Amino acid sequence: MSLYQVSFSVSGDQVDRLQELLFEVDNGHWNIYLDQDTQKGTASGIYESELESKQIWKQLAPFFEELIGTIEPVFETLPDKDWKESYKDHFKPWNFEGLHWVPVWDRETYTVPEGDAVVWLDPGMAFGTGNHETTRLCIEALIQFLQVWELAGLSREDLSCCDAGCGSGILAISARKMGISKVTGFDNDPDAVRISIENSGLNQLVGEIDFIEGDLESGFQQKIYHLVFANILGSILVKHPYALLTAVKPGGRLILSGILEKEMNEVRDVYRDKLVRLGKTATFSSHSLGEWSDIVIDFD
């Protein structure tokens, strides 16, 4: 099977702006590769047909050019074999505090230390590698929460978790791999729900995570959880504080991510104000990676 690629050259000073844009408008087709020594690289989108690649380019080009000026795209056929090999050059295993994220082509050779958990990552267009700063912030906040929970003498099997706006399901799958027994995820895009289910199968978790279609107003289905992820966008998070704050159990944690550093104060103020109006108390903390930040809310 041949795939179709559209690409253009980028420089180091353009990467952050492009990543920010792609986080808003892309659904997993685009990646940016940058040589740290030369500060030169390539932004590329991979599609299943030539027609699709040109249609999507027509939609995205105005956004790209508004950020970095005139672009001369290159369209080319990319044989499936070459595409997979090129991904191997860029996507390597990584781990954090006992959780390993490993591409499927390393399944036979990668050694997972005893007692650790692994999420197998497909190099396909929709799953990604979890390398985006917003995802890493969520994983760090997840593991920190689990460590505090166990220090209190409690079991991970008693925990429940919801991934709001689950995308490819990567956070829900990670939570289940780390021992949380009751995990669900929802997204308002039916394709995202389908892909999340497929990716749970890749990790031998068929039927163990409940992925459903829904938005931030309907997706929680009036249930509450010990842990809620909302790795979305700051502009969306500020519109739905009630739905997210009321979905967390006392003693639980709400992890908000997808927030640009410049948006952090606004998002935090909205959630603090709504928390007071709800008569709830909680502790706020925040961390940053690159241009991105999270807001972690620990409920009393």
C-alpha positions, -999 to 999 in steps of 0.1 A, spaced: 0 0 0 13 35 -9 7 65 12 9 102 2 29 128 18 28 166 17 57 184 33 75 217 36 107 230 51 108 246 86 133 263 107 138 260 145 122 294 153 90 283 135 85 250 153 67 261 185 42 282 165 35 253 141 31 228 169 6 250 186 -14 253 154 -12 216 147 -25 208 181 -56 228 173 -63 218 137 -47 184 131 -60 150 140 -28 130 140 -16 132 104 12 157 108 46 156 124 76 180 126 112 167 124 140 191 134 177 187 133 188 203 165 223 210 152 213 228 120 179 240 132 164 230 99 137 205 95 105 193 78 68 194 86 50 165 69 15 152 67 7 116 56 -26 106 40 -41 75 25 -47 90 -10 -34 118 -32 -68 134 -33 -71 135 5 -36 150 9 -44 178 -16 -78 185 -1 -65 187 34 -36 209 22 -60 233 7 -77 237 40 -45 240 61 -23 260 39 -38 294 48 -32 287 85 4 277 79 11 307 57 -4 331 82 22 319 107 54 315 86 47 331 52 47 316 17 51 279 16 62 256 -14 47 222 -5 61 190 -19 36 162 -28 50 127 -32 40 91 -31 54 73 -1 55 35 -2 42 19 30 76 2 36 95 35 34 70 53 55 73 28 83 111 28 81 112 66 83 91 65 115 116 41 131 142 68 127 123 93 148 102 74 173 121 57 201 110 42 234 107 64 264 97 58 300 88 76 332 86 62 367 77 26 357 56 33 326 72 26 292 59 38 258 74 16 231 67 14 193 53 -19 182 83 -27 160 104 -30 192 79 -55 208 102 -85 203 134 -68 214 125 -43 241 129 -56 277 103 -43 302 117 -44 337 98 -66 361 69 -48 377 68 -20 351 40 -14 326 42 -8 289 20 9 263 27 -3 228 25 25 202 15 20 166 34 42 142 1 49 125 -12 84 119 -37 86 147 -20 71 178 12 91 179 40 85 203 30 105 234 60 128 229 39 160 229 45 181 260 8 181 270 7 143 271 38 140 291 25 165 316 -6 144 320 14 112 325 36 128 352 5 141 370 -10 106 368 20 88 383 24 114 410 -13 108 420 -8 71 421 23 74 443 4 96 468 -26 72 467 -4 42 475 14 61 503 -19 64 519 -22 26 519 -48 25 492 -50 2 462 -49 13 425 -76 -13 418 -101 9 438 -95 39 415 -117 51 387 -105 73 358 -120 92 329 -102 106 299 -123 135 287 -117 142 250 -97 110 247 -84 115 211 -65 83 203 -71 69 239 -34 71 249 -41 85 284 -69 61 292 -47 32 280 -18 44 301 -41 47 332 -53 11 327 -18 -2 322 -8 15 355 -34 -6 374 -65 16 376 -93 -9 372 -122 14 361 -113 34 331 -135 52 306 -129 78 278 -151 98 256 -147 121 226 -172 140 204 -155 126 173 -167 91 164 -135 84 146 -115 91 178 -137 66 197 -131 40 170 -94 46 170 -92 45 208 -109 11 208 -85 -2 181 -55 10 202 -68 -6 233 -68 -38 213 -32 -33 203 -24 -33 241 -45 -64 248 -72 -43 266 -102 -51 245 -133 -46 267 -113 -33 296 -118 4 288 -152 19 280 -148 43 251 -180 62 242 -190 92 220 -198 124 240 -188 159 247 -178 177 279 -215 182 288 -227 146 281 -196 124 282 -194 120 320 -230 105 321 -235 120 356 -207 98 370 -178 109 391 -142 97 392 -111 97 413 -91 110 384 -101 130 353 -79 139 324 -88 169 301 -60 173 277 -78 195 253 -72 233 247 -72 262 271 -99 280 250 -122 250 254 -114 243 291 -125 278 301 -160 271 287 -166 240 307 -154 244 343 -187 232 359 -187 199 339 -151 191 348 -151 202 384 -183 182 392 -169 150 376 -142 145 403 -147 127 436 -136 142 470 -99 134 474 -96 130 436 -75 149 410 -85 169 379 -56 172 353 -61 200 328 -36 201 300 -33 215 264 -28 250 280 -4 274 266 17 291 292 2 325 283 -33 311 289 -25 295 323 -35 324 345 -69 328 328 -77 291 329 -67 288 366 -88 319 376 -119 305 358 -116 272 377 -108 288 411 -138 311 407 -161 282 398 -148 261 426 -157 288 451 -192 291 436 -196 253 440 -186 254 476 -157 231 470 -121 234 482 -90 222 464 -53 227 460 -39 240 426 -5 233 412 10 237 377 40 225 357 54 235 323 72 218 294 82 240 265 53 263 256 27 242 274 14 240 309 -9 219 330 -32 228 359 -36 200 385 -65 204 409 -65 181 440 -98 181 458 -102 180 496 
